Each structure stands twice: as C-alpha cells, then as structure tokens.
Amino acid sequence: MIVDYNFYIENGNSKIPSAEFPLWETRGEYCLLRYVNSPLEEIDAPGLKPCICHISDLLYENGKRLGISSENNDGYSVSYENSPVEMEILRIVKLYFGNTNYLYRGGIILE
C-alpha cells in the first residue's frame, strides 16, 4: 500500500471507513497504474498519495453500481454503460500528473 489510513484522514478525507480502506486504496492504485509509465513505488511526485486518495474516494462512492445502468430481478438482467467514472479518473490523474513526466502518453486520450 502506498497510502496508509492516517495519511488519508490527515489530508481531509473521511468517506472510506478504516476497515474498508485497504481494499479501496488498492483499487485506486490499480486504476492509477493504467495511466502512469512507472511503478508507483518509483514515482517521486508530491501528488502521488493525494491522487490515490482522490481515486479511491471516487471508486468507493461509485463502487456499488459501477457501470450498471439498469437491473431487472424477474429474469435477472443487468445492463452496463460506458462508465463516466473512468472519465473522472482520467481527469483526476491529469490534475495530479499533467505537468509531470510520469503520464503514459500512448493509447489514452489526454484532452
């Protein structure tokens, strides 16, 4: 884990309960890894930990219904949408890493 719960709380975050934090922090790390060109342990940027916290909060808030647009219990049908959460994650990553050399520039649109 890159971010511990003390850092998370001390920096104004409080959405994720401590018992669930390791799960959502790890998911935040994996999301960030899709957009950077280095292992997280090698990134020396002040925005690394706040970025992971921001992504983790977003995932926690949207985790229960991530990508699901509708459900039906009768015949059990689930419809999925293109997740606006993914676009929000990209916005967060650009916010923290847009002016660094850590962003992976191949294969993603950096508008």
Secondary structure, DSSP 8 states (H G I E B T S, - for coil): --S-HHHHHHTT--SS-TTTHHHHHHHHHHHHHTTBSS-GGG---TTHHHHHHHHHHHHHHHGGGTTEEEEETTTTEEEE---HHHHHHHHHHHHHHTTSS-B--SSS---
